[in-house]
Amino acid sequence: MSVVLVTGASRGIGAAIARAFACEGCDVAVNYHKNAEKANLLCEEFREKGVRAITVQADVSDSAQVNAMFETVRRELGDPDILVNNAGISLFGLLTDLSNDDWQRMLNTNLSSVFYCCRAALPAMIRAHKGVIVNIASMWGEVGASCEAAYSAAKAGVIGLTKALAKEVGPSGVRVNAVSPGVVMTDMMAGFSEQDIAALKEESPLMMTGTPADIADAVLYLASDKARFVTGQVLPVNGGMVI
């Protein structure tokens, strides 16, 4: 049975991804940074499905905490066969108003965390000659977003890392792909008004916003044997907003 580690999994897209794997019978490690209560409730739900599930607290922007997280997962569940790098933050504002600390925090949380987690996961995957990494990027990493320059830059870095790493570890039997969400109704959208959301829907050919489950389904596909011939790809799940 696969062991899955999902970062930033206490809520939103991460929780939906973790839930999808638990429903498939996988053992799941739920990483969280601050919300222990939601992470624990999620694991209780998963255990009722008959799978092993643990919570692992770590700030994935810190390499030492990432290494400790992997040690805990290995001890409790075994080496992860599947890693989903989902943890991320958003920041809206003009580039000229961005502080050095804001810029660094965005890069550390959204990009460096992916590097730290991949580096920690890969030795065991390479030894086993199997493994899957799915990174959560963003459509703004593909085309850029006004007033979200730091976020766009970090997510573009995730896409570049995904493609490069797929070439590097493919001969070792490890696949690396990314899912690139569009507008998905999570806590990150809390600052948007109903009018803003209606305008975003109008920009999409499907005239709708996405749900966390839409992203989870795409991740589940990329992690499955149905995608055994797919690596180094960025799967857009954006309702056609970016074509």
C-alpha positions, 0 to 999 in steps of 0.5 A, spaced: 500 500 500 502 506 498 504 511 503 503 518 501 505 525 504 501 531 503 504 538 505 499 543 507 494 538 508 490 541 514 485 545 509 483 547 502 486 543 496 491 539 501 485 536 505 482 534 499 488 531 496 489 527 502 482 525 503 482 523 495 488 518 497 485 515 503 479 514 499 483 510 495 486 506 501 493 509 501 496 511 508 497 518 509 501 523 512 498 530 513 503 535 514 500 542 517 504 548 520 499 551 525 492 548 525 493 542 529 485 541 530 483 540 523 489 536 521 487 531 527 480 531 525 482 529 518 486 523 520 480 521 525 476 521 518 481 517 514 482 512 520 475 510 520 476 508 512 481 503 515 487 506 513 493 509 517 494 516 518 498 521 522 499 528 523 506 531 522 507 538 524 512 542 520 514 549 517 516 546 510 520 553 509 525 550 514 529 545 511 531 542 518 523 541 520 522 538 513 528 533 515 525 531 521 518 531 518 520 525 514 524 521 519 517 521 523 513 519 517 518 513 515 518 511 523 510 511 523 508 509 516 514 507 512 518 511 506 513 515 502 512 512 495 508 519 493 509 526 495 505 532 494 508 538 495 502 543 496 503 548 502 503 555 499 501 562 501 499 568 497 500 575 497 497 581 493 500 587 492 504 592 488 511 589 487 514 596 489 510 595 496 513 588 497 519 588 503 525 584 502 522 579 508 515 578 504 519 576 498 523 571 501 517 568 505 514 567 499 520 564 495 521 560 502 514 557 503 512 556 495 519 554 492 524 552 497 519 548 501 518 544 494 526 543 494 527 541 501 521 536 501 524 533 494 531 532 496 528 529 503 524 524 499 528 522 493 533 517 496 528 512 498 524 513 492 531 512 487 533 506 492 526 503 490 526 505 483 519 507 484 516 513 486 511 519 484 512 527 486 506 532 484 507 539 485 502 544 486 504 550 481 499 555 479 496 558 472 500 565 475 506 561 474 505 560 467 503 567 465 504 571 471 499 575 475 499 583 476 500 585 483 502 577 485 509 578 482 512 574 488 507 569 488 508 568 480 515 568 480 515 562 486 510 558 482 514 559 475 520 556 479 516 550 481 514 549 474 521 549 472 524 545 478 518 540 476 521 539 469 528 539 471 527 534 476 523 529 472 529 529 467 534 528 472 530 522 476 526 519 470 532 514 469 531 512 476 524 510 476 521 516 479 516 521 476 515 528 477 509 532 475 505 538 477 498 541 477 497 548 475 490 550 479 486 556 476 481 560 481 479 555 486 474 556 492 479 556 498 481 560 504 486 564 499 479 567 496 477 570 502 479 577 500 475 577 494 468 580 493 462 576 490 463 581 484 470 579 484 469 572 483 463 573 478 468 577 474 473 571 474 468 566 472 466 570 466 474 570 464 473 562 464 470 559 458 467 554 463 464 560 466 465 557 473 470 556 479 474 550 481 473 546 487 479 543 491 476 536 489 477 538 482 485 539 484 485 532 488 482 528 482 488 531 477 493 529 483 490 522 484 491 521 476 498 523 476 500 519 482 496 513 479 499 507 474 494 511 469 499 516 468 505 511 468 508 514 461 507 521 464 513 525 467 515 533 467 508 535 465 504 541 468 497 539 468 492 545 468 486 545 471 483 552 470 476 552 467 480 554 460 482 561 463 489 560 461 489 556 454 
